[in-house]
C-alpha cells in the first residue's frame, strides 16, 4: 500500500461495535458500488498483463506449411517469456527493430548496384523478410536462406554464388508487394493496436492518478505497471512488424551452378548448411569475452561451493534447458542462424548487427531491465502483513534492479575498449569484462527468476489484505474505455 510503512496486518475485516464490517471506518460516504474488490483489481491487472504478453507480442512465422499447433506453441512460449522475463522480449524486439532497418539499408545499397528500383521497399518489408515472410523456391526445393550471406552479400566469392545472390535480390525486390499489402496479411489491425494502447495507457494513468490522490496501490498493480512500461517500449519497436502472419510468400528463383566441377546441389550437400550461418555470426556479431586470457587465481572455498551448486542445478535437464534458452535469447547465438535448407526460422531470430551495435543493444536492454526492477521498489514503504514479507519484497526488488548492471558493465567495457589505443588498458578492460560477464551468468541467472517468483507470490498474498483506501475508486477514470 502507498501509505507509510506499517507492519501490522492490513485489515479487510474490522470489528465495529461487535459487528464485522468489510471495509472498516471511512472518512467519506463511499458506497459499496464505488469500491474496488479483490476480483476487480485482479481482473484489471490480469487483462493488462495478458495484453502485454499475448496481444502485443509479434512472433516470427512458424514456418512453411506449419501446423496450427506449432503456431500456437510459438505464441505460448513468447507469452511465458513475457511473464517470466519481459526484458528479454524487449531485447529481442530491439534486435529486430535494428535488423529490419539494416536489411532495408543494405538491400537498397545492393539494389542500386544491380540497377533495381527499390522505392517501394520499407521497414515493413525488412521486418517481413526477417520474420520469415519470404521463402525461396529453387532447384533444391522450398526453403529459407541466410539473409546476409545468401541474399545480400555472398560470403563465398565464386562467381556463381554472387550471381545467385543477385538473382535472389532481383526476384525479391521485383515482387509487386507494398507495405499496405503486407499489413493486410497481418492479424493485428488498427482496432487490436488501439485496444493495446488504450488498455496499457489507461492502467498507467490510473496508477499515476491514485498515487497523486494518495490512494493506496496494491503490490500486484506495481508489478503490472512494470509490464505496461516495458510493453510501451516493445510495442513501439514492433509497430512496423506484421502480427500473426501464418503463411510466407514464395519467391521463385533459379540459380546457376558452378561452371566446372560438382553441381551446385552437390556443393551445398558437402558443405554443412549451418556453416554459412556460423560465418555470418562470427564475422558480424560475435564478440565472445569468454575467450579472453585471464591470469589464473586460486578460488576461495565459498566460490568453489557456489560453482558446484550452480553446476549441479544447471545439469538438471529441465533447468538446463531453461537457462540455455535464456542465454540463447540474451546472447542470440543459435537464434541468429538460419540453415540453408530450413523451412522455418528460429523463434527468436533477428538479423545480425555489427559488434558495436550488439553492445549498444545489450546496454539499452540492461538499462530497461533495471528500470523494470526499480518500479518494484516503489513498494519499498508499503504496508505488509509481517516483517518477513516486507524484507523479502525489498531484497527481491533491489536484486532485480541491480542485477542487470552485471550485464551492462561488460558491454560498456567492450564499447570503451574499441576506442582504446593502449594494449595494456585493453587487456584490463577485457579482463574486467570477462569477470563481470561470468558473475552475470553464475549469479544473475540462478537467482533472478526466484526473485521474480517471490515478488509475484507476495503480490498475490498481499492482495487479500486491502485497506479502505485501496478499495476506493476514482470515478472519472471509469469513463475512460478499458477492460
C-alpha positions as CSV (number, residue, x, y, z in Angstrom):
1,X,0.0,0.0,0.0
2,X,1.1,3.5,-0.6
3,X,0.7,4.7,2.9
4,X,3.6,4.9,5.4
5,X,5.1,1.5,6.3
6,X,3.1,-0.4,8.9
7,X,3.9,-4.0,9.6
8,X,0.6,-4.5,11.4
9,X,-1.8,-6.8,9.5
10,X,-3.8,-4.9,6.9
11,X,-7.5,-5.1,7.6
12,X,-10.0,-6.1,5.1
13,X,-12.2,-7.0,8.1
14,X,-12.6,-4.6,11.0
15,X,-14.6,-5.1,14.2
16,X,-17.1,-2.3,14.8
17,X,-19.5,-2.5,17.8
18,X,-19.5,-6.3,17.8
19,X,-20.2,-6.5,14.1
20,X,-17.8,-7.2,11.3
21,X,-17.5,-4.5,8.6
22,X,-15.9,-5.4,5.3
23,X,-14.4,-2.0,4.7
24,X,-13.7,-0.5,8.1
25,X,-14.1,3.1,9.1
26,X,-14.1,5.7,6.3
27,X,-14.0,9.4,6.3
28,X,-16.1,9.8,3.2
29,X,-19.5,8.3,2.4
30,X,-18.3,5.7,-0.2
31,X,-21.0,3.3,-1.3
32,X,-20.3,-0.3,-2.0
33,X,-20.7,0.2,-5.7
34,X,-17.8,2.8,-5.7
35,X,-15.3,0.4,-4.1
36,X,-12.8,-1.9,-5.7
37,X,-12.9,-5.6,-4.9
38,X,-10.2,-8.2,-4.9
39,X,-11.6,-9.8,-8.1
40,X,-11.9,-6.4,-9.9
41,X,-8.3,-5.5,-9.1
42,X,-7.1,-8.9,-10.1
43,X,-9.1,-8.9,-13.3
44,X,-7.8,-5.4,-14.3
45,X,-4.2,-6.5,-13.7
46,X,-4.7,-9.8,-15.4
47,X,-6.1,-8.2,-18.6
48,X,-3.3,-5.7,-18.7
49,X,-0.6,-8.4,-18.3
50,X,-2.3,-10.6,-20.9
51,X,-2.4,-7.6,-23.3
52,X,1.3,-7.0,-22.7
53,X,2.4,-10.7,-23.1
54,X,0.0,-12.1,-25.7
55,X,-1.7,-9.5,-27.8
56,X,1.4,-7.2,-28.0
57,X,3.9,-9.9,-28.8
58,X,4.7,-10.2,-32.5
59,X,6.0,-13.8,-33.3
60,X,8.0,-14.8,-36.3
61,X,6.2,-17.0,-38.9
62,X,6.2,-20.6,-37.5
63,X,7.4,-22.0,-40.9
64,X,6.4,-23.1,-44.3
65,X,3.2,-25.2,-44.0
66,X,3.4,-25.1,-40.2
67,X,0.7,-26.7,-38.2
68,X,-1.8,-24.9,-36.0
69,X,-0.1,-26.4,-33.0
70,X,3.3,-25.0,-34.0
71,X,2.0,-21.5,-34.4
72,X,0.1,-21.8,-31.1
73,X,3.1,-23.1,-29.2
74,X,5.3,-20.2,-30.5
75,X,2.8,-17.8,-29.1
76,X,2.6,-19.6,-25.8
77,X,6.4,-19.7,-25.4
78,X,6.6,-16.0,-26.2
79,X,3.9,-15.2,-23.6
80,X,5.6,-17.3,-20.9
81,X,8.9,-15.5,-21.5
82,X,6.9,-12.2,-21.5
83,X,5.7,-13.1,-18.0
84,X,8.9,-14.5,-16.6
85,X,11.4,-12.1,-18.2
86,X,9.7,-9.3,-20.2
87,X,13.1,-7.5,-20.5
88,X,14.3,-10.4,-22.7
89,X,11.4,-9.8,-25.1
90,X,12.3,-6.1,-25.3
91,X,15.9,-7.1,-26.1
92,X,14.6,-9.4,-28.8
93,X,12.3,-6.6,-30.2
94,X,15.1,-4.1,-30.2
95,X,17.3,-6.5,-32.2
96,X,14.5,-7.0,-34.7
97,X,13.9,-3.2,-34.9
98,X,17.6,-2.7,-35.8
99,X,17.7,-5.7,-38.0
100,X,14.8,-4.6,-40.2
101,X,16.4,-1.2,-40.7
102,X,19.8,-2.8,-41.6
103,X,18.1,-5.1,-44.0
104,X,16.3,-2.2,-45.7
105,X,19.5,-0.1,-45.9
106,X,21.8,-2.9,-47.2
107,X,19.3,-4.2,-49.7
108,X,18.8,-0.7,-51.1
109,X,22.6,-0.3,-51.4
110,X,23.0,-3.6,-53.2
111,X,20.0,-2.9,-55.4
112,X,21.4,0.4,-56.6
113,X,24.5,-1.5,-57.8
114,X,22.2,-4.0,-59.6
115,X,20.2,-1.3,-61.2
116,X,17.0,-2.3,-59.4
117,X,14.2,0.0,-58.3
118,X,13.6,-0.2,-54.5
119,X,11.4,2.8,-53.8
120,X,8.6,0.6,-52.6
121,X,10.8,-1.3,-50.0
122,X,10.2,-0.1,-46.5
123,X,11.0,-1.2,-42.9
124,X,7.7,-3.2,-43.0
125,X,9.4,-5.3,-45.8
126,X,12.5,-5.6,-43.7
127,X,10.5,-6.9,-40.8
128,X,8.6,-9.3,-43.1
129,X,11.8,-10.8,-44.5
130,X,13.4,-11.1,-41.1
131,X,10.4,-12.8,-39.6
132,X,10.3,-15.5,-42.3
133,X,7.8,-13.8,-44.6
134,X,9.7,-14.6,-47.8
135,X,10.7,-18.2,-48.5
136,X,12.6,-19.1,-51.7
137,X,11.9,-21.9,-54.2
138,X,14.7,-23.1,-56.4
139,X,16.3,-26.3,-57.7
140,X,16.7,-27.6,-54.1
141,X,13.1,-27.1,-53.1
142,X,11.3,-24.6,-51.0
143,X,13.4,-23.3,-48.1
144,X,14.7,-20.2,-46.2
145,X,18.0,-18.6,-46.9
146,X,20.6,-16.9,-44.7
147,X,19.7,-13.2,-45.3
148,X,23.2,-11.7,-45.2
149,X,25.4,-14.4,-46.7
150,X,22.9,-15.8,-49.3
151,X,20.8,-12.8,-50.3
152,X,22.5,-9.5,-49.6
153,X,26.2,-10.4,-49.9
154,X,27.6,-13.8,-51.0
155,X,30.2,-14.8,-48.4
156,X,31.8,-17.4,-50.9
157,X,33.3,-15.3,-53.6
158,X,32.8,-17.7,-56.6
159,X,31.1,-16.0,-59.5
160,X,28.1,-18.4,-59.5
161,X,27.4,-17.7,-55.8
162,X,27.5,-13.9,-56.5
163,X,25.2,-14.5,-59.4
164,X,22.8,-16.5,-57.1
165,X,22.7,-13.6,-54.6
166,X,22.0,-11.1,-57.4
167,X,19.1,-13.2,-58.8
168,X,17.6,-13.7,-55.3
169,X,17.7,-10.0,-54.7
170,X,16.2,-9.3,-58.1
171,X,13.4,-11.8,-57.5
172,X,12.7,-10.5,-54.0
173,X,12.8,-6.8,-54.9
174,X,10.8,-7.3,-58.1
175,X,7.7,-8.6,-56.1
176,X,4.9,-6.0,-56.6
177,X,4.2,-6.1,-52.8
178,X,3.5,-2.8,-51.0
179,X,3.7,-2.2,-47.3
180,X,-0.1,-1.9,-47.2
181,X,-0.4,-5.4,-48.8
182,X,1.9,-6.9,-46.2
183,X,0.0,-5.2,-43.4
184,X,-3.2,-6.7,-44.9
185,X,-1.8,-10.1,-44.2
186,X,-1.3,-9.1,-40.5
187,X,-3.9,-10.2,-37.9
188,X,-3.1,-7.0,-35.9
189,X,-5.5,-4.4,-37.4
190,X,-5.9,-0.9,-36.2
191,X,-8.6,-2.0,-33.7
192,X,-6.3,-4.5,-32.0
193,X,-3.5,-2.0,-31.8
194,X,-5.8,0.7,-30.5
195,X,-7.0,-1.7,-27.8
196,X,-3.5,-2.4,-26.6
197,X,-2.5,1.3,-26.5
198,X,-5.7,2.3,-24.7
199,X,-5.6,-0.5,-22.1
200,X,-1.9,0.0,-21.1
201,X,-2.3,3.8,-21.2
202,X,-5.4,3.7,-19.0
203,X,-3.6,1.5,-16.5
204,X,-0.6,3.8,-16.3
205,X,-2.8,6.9,-16.0
206,X,-4.9,5.1,-13.4
207,X,-1.8,4.3,-11.4
208,X,-0.5,7.9,-11.5
209,X,-3.8,9.3,-10.5
210,X,-4.2,7.0,-7.5
211,X,-0.7,8.0,-6.4
212,X,-1.4,11.7,-6.8
213,X,-4.6,11.4,-4.8
214,X,-2.7,9.4,-2.1
215,X,-4.9,6.4,-2.5
216,X,-3.4,3.0,-1.7
217,X,-2.0,0.9,-4.5
218,X,-1.6,-2.8,-4.4
219,X,1.7,-4.7,-5.0
220,X,0.1,-6.5,-7.9
221,X,-0.6,-3.2,-9.6
222,X,3.1,-2.3,-9.1
223,X,4.1,-5.5,-10.9
224,X,1.6,-4.8,-13.7
225,X,2.9,-1.2,-14.1
226,X,6.3,-2.7,-14.9
227,X,4.8,-4.9,-17.6
228,X,2.9,-1.9,-19.0
229,X,6.0,0.3,-19.2
230,X,8.1,-2.4,-21.0
231,X,5.1,-3.1,-23.2
232,X,5.1,0.5,-24.4
233,X,8.7,0.2,-25.5
234,X,8.2,-3.2,-27.1
235,X,5.1,-2.2,-29.0
236,X,7.0,0.9,-30.4
237,X,9.8,-1.4,-31.6
238,X,7.4,-3.8,-33.2
239,X,4.9,-1.2,-34.6
240,X,6.0,-2.0,-38.3
241,X,6.2,-5.7,-37.8
242,X,3.2,-7.7,-39.1
243,X,1.3,-9.7,-36.5
244,X,0.3,-13.4,-36.7
245,X,1.1,-14.0,-40.3
246,X,0.5,-17.7,-40.9
247,X,2.0,-18.3,-44.4
248,X,5.1,-17.0,-46.0
249,X,5.2,-15.7,-49.6
250,X,7.1,-18.0,-52.0
251,X,9.8,-16.3,-54.1
252,X,10.6,-18.3,-57.2
253,X,14.3,-18.0,-58.3
254,X,16.6,-20.1,-60.5
255,X,20.3,-20.1,-59.5
256,X,23.2,-21.3,-61.8
257,X,25.5,-24.0,-60.7
258,X,29.3,-23.8,-60.9
259,X,30.7,-23.9,-64.5
260,X,33.0,-26.8,-63.7
261,X,33.3,-29.5,-61.0
262,X,30.5,-30.7,-58.9
263,X,26.9,-29.4,-59.3
264,X,25.5,-26.7,-57.1
265,X,23.4,-29.2,-55.2
266,X,26.4,-31.4,-54.5
267,X,28.4,-28.4,-53.3
268,X,25.7,-27.5,-50.8
269,X,25.3,-31.1,-49.6
270,X,29.0,-31.5,-49.0
271,X,29.3,-28.2,-47.1
272,X,27.2,-28.2,-43.9
273,X,24.3,-25.7,-44.4
274,X,24.8,-24.2,-41.0
275,X,28.4,-23.2,-41.9
276,X,27.2,-20.2,-43.8
277,X,25.2,-19.0,-40.8
278,X,28.1,-19.6,-38.4
279,X,30.4,-17.5,-40.7
280,X,27.8,-14.7,-40.5
281,X,27.6,-14.9,-36.8
282,X,31.4,-14.8,-36.3
283,X,32.1,-12.2,-38.9
284,X,29.4,-9.7,-38.0
285,X,28.3,-10.1,-34.3
286,X,30.3,-12.5,-32.2
287,X,32.4,-10.9,-29.5
288,X,33.0,-13.8,-27.1
289,X,34.6,-12.4,-24.0
290,X,35.0,-16.0,-22.7
291,X,38.0,-16.4,-25.0
292,X,40.0,-13.7,-23.2
293,X,43.1,-15.0,-21.5
294,X,42.9,-14.2,-17.8
295,X,45.6,-15.0,-15.3
296,X,44.6,-17.9,-13.1
297,X,43.8,-17.3,-9.5
298,X,43.1,-19.7,-6.6
299,X,39.4,-19.5,-5.9
300,X,38.0,-19.5,-2.4
301,X,36.2,-22.4,-0.8
302,X,32.9,-20.4,-0.9
303,X,33.3,-19.7,-4.6
304,X,34.0,-23.4,-5.3
305,X,31.0,-24.5,-3.3
306,X,28.8,-22.0,-5.1
307,X,30.1,-23.0,-8.5
308,X,29.5,-26.7,-7.7
309,X,25.9,-25.8,-6.6
310,X,25.2,-23.9,-9.8
311,X,26.7,-26.6,-11.9
312,X,24.5,-29.2,-10.1
313,X,21.4,-27.2,-10.7
314,X,22.2,-26.4,-14.4
315,X,22.8,-30.1,-15.0
316,X,19.2,-30.9,-14.3
317,X,17.6,-31.4,-17.7
318,X,14.6,-29.1,-17.4
319,X,16.6,-26.4,-15.6
320,X,19.5,-26.7,-18.0
321,X,17.1,-26.3,-21.0
322,X,15.6,-23.3,-19.4
323,X,18.9,-21.5,-18.8
324,X,20.2,-22.5,-22.2
325,X,17.1,-20.9,-23.7
326,X,17.7,-17.7,-21.6
327,X,21.3,-17.5,-22.9
328,X,20.0,-18.1,-26.4
329,X,17.7,-15.1,-26.2
330,X,20.1,-12.9,-24.3
331,X,23.2,-13.6,-26.4
332,X,21.2,-14.6,-29.5
333,X,23.7,-17.3,-30.6
334,X,21.6,-20.1,-32.0
335,X,18.7,-17.8,-32.9
336,X,20.9,-15.8,-35.2
337,X,21.4,-18.8,-37.6
338,X,19.2,-19.9,-40.4
339,X,20.2,-23.1,-42.1
340,X,20.2,-23.0,-45.9
341,X,17.6,-25.8,-46.2
342,X,15.4,-24.7,-43.3
343,X,11.7,-24.5,-43.7
344,X,11.3,-22.3,-40.6
345,X,13.1,-19.5,-38.8
346,X,14.1,-19.7,-35.1
347,X,11.6,-18.3,-32.7
348,X,13.9,-15.5,-31.6
349,X,15.7,-14.9,-34.9
350,X,16.9,-11.4,-35.6
351,X,19.1,-10.1,-38.4
352,X,22.8,-9.8,-37.4
353,X,24.1,-6.4,-36.3
354,X,27.6,-5.2,-36.0
355,X,29.6,-5.9,-32.8
356,X,29.3,-2.3,-31.7
357,X,25.5,-2.3,-32.3
358,X,25.2,-5.6,-30.4
359,X,26.9,-4.0,-27.4
360,X,24.6,-1.0,-27.6
361,X,21.6,-3.3,-27.8
362,X,22.7,-5.1,-24.6
363,X,23.3,-1.8,-22.8
364,X,19.9,-0.4,-23.6
365,X,18.2,-3.7,-22.7
366,X,20.1,-3.8,-19.3
367,X,19.0,-0.2,-18.5
368,X,15.4,-1.1,-19.3
369,X,15.6,-4.2,-17.2
370,X,16.9,-2.1,-14.3
371,X,14.0,0.3,-14.8
372,X,11.7,-2.6,-14.6
373,X,13.2,-3.7,-11.3
374,X,13.2,-0.1,-10.0
375,X,9.4,0.1,-10.5
376,X,9.1,-2.8,-8.0
377,X,11.0,-0.6,-5.5
378,X,8.1,1.8,-5.4
379,X,6.5,-0.6,-2.8
380,X,9.5,-0.2,-0.5
381,X,7.5,1.6,2.2
382,X,4.2,-0.1,1.5
383,X,2.3,-2.0,4.3
384,X,2.9,-5.7,4.6
385,X,1.5,-8.4,6.7
386,X,4.7,-9.1,8.6
387,X,8.4,-8.2,8.7
388,X,9.4,-11.2,6.7
389,X,7.2,-10.3,3.7
390,X,8.5,-6.7,3.8
391,X,12.1,-7.8,3.8
392,X,11.6,-10.4,1.1
393,X,10.0,-7.8,-1.2
394,X,12.8,-5.3,-0.5
395,X,15.6,-7.7,-1.2
396,X,14.0,-9.2,-4.3
397,X,13.1,-5.9,-5.9
398,X,16.5,-4.5,-5.1
399,X,18.2,-7.5,-6.6
400,X,16.3,-7.4,-9.9
401,X,17.1,-3.7,-10.1
402,X,20.9,-4.1,-9.5
403,X,21.4,-7.5,-11.3
404,X,21.1,-6.1,-14.9
405,X,24.2,-4.0,-14.2
406,X,26.3,-7.2,-14.2
407,X,25.3,-7.4,-17.9
408,X,25.7,-3.7,-18.5
409,X,29.3,-3.3,-17.3
410,X,31.0,-5.8,-19.7
411,X,29.1,-4.3,-22.6
412,X,30.3,-0.8,-21.6
413,X,33.8,-2.2,-21.4
414,X,33.5,-3.6,-24.9
415,X,32.4,-0.2,-26.2
416,X,35.2,1.6,-24.4
417,X,37.8,-1.0,-25.4
418,X,37.0,-0.3,-29.1
419,X,38.3,3.3,-28.7
420,X,41.4,2.4,-26.6
421,X,44.9,2.6,-28.2
422,X,46.8,1.2,-25.3
423,X,47.2,-2.6,-25.3
424,X,47.6,-2.7,-21.5
425,X,44.3,-0.8,-21.0
426,X,42.6,-3.0,-23.5
427,X,43.7,-6.1,-21.6
428,X,42.5,-4.7,-18.3
429,X,39.1,-3.9,-19.9
430,X,38.8,-7.4,-21.4
431,X,39.7,-9.0,-18.0
432,X,37.1,-6.8,-16.2
433,X,34.5,-7.7,-18.9
434,X,35.3,-11.4,-18.5
435,X,34.9,-11.3,-14.7
436,X,31.6,-9.3,-14.7
437,X,30.1,-11.4,-17.5
438,X,30.8,-14.6,-15.6
439,X,29.3,-13.1,-12.5
440,X,26.2,-12.3,-14.5
441,X,26.0,-15.9,-15.8
442,X,26.6,-17.6,-12.4
443,X,24.8,-15.1,-10.1
444,X,22.2,-13.4,-12.3
445,X,20.5,-16.4,-13.9
446,X,20.2,-18.7,-10.9
447,X,18.8,-16.0,-8.6
448,X,16.9,-13.7,-10.9
449,X,14.0,-16.0,-11.7
450,X,13.4,-17.0,-8.0
451,X,13.4,-13.3,-7.1
452,X,10.7,-12.6,-9.7
453,X,8.6,-15.6,-8.4
454,X,8.9,-14.3,-4.8
455,X,7.6,-10.9,-5.9
456,X,4.7,-12.4,-7.7
457,X,3.7,-14.6,-4.8
458,X,4.0,-11.8,-2.3
459,X,1.8,-9.6,-4.5
460,X,-0.9,-12.2,-4.7
461,X,-0.7,-12.7,-0.9
462,X,-0.9,-9.0,-0.1
463,X,-3.9,-8.7,-2.4
464,X,-6.1,-10.4,0.2
465,X,-5.3,-7.7,2.8
466,X,-6.8,-4.5,1.3
467,X,-7.0,-1.2,3.3
468,X,-10.1,1.0,2.9
469,X,-8.1,3.4,0.7
470,X,-7.1,0.6,-1.5
471,X,-10.8,-0.1,-2.2
472,X,-11.6,3.4,-3.2
473,X,-12.1,4.2,-6.9
474,X,-11.5,7.3,-8.9
475,X,-14.9,7.7,-10.6
476,X,-13.9,9.7,-13.7
477,X,-11.3,7.1,-14.7
478,X,-14.2,4.6,-15.2
479,X,-15.4,6.8,-18.0
480,X,-12.3,6.1,-20.0
481,X,-12.7,2.9,-22.2
482,X,-10.8,0.0,-20.7
483,X,-11.4,-3.6,-19.7
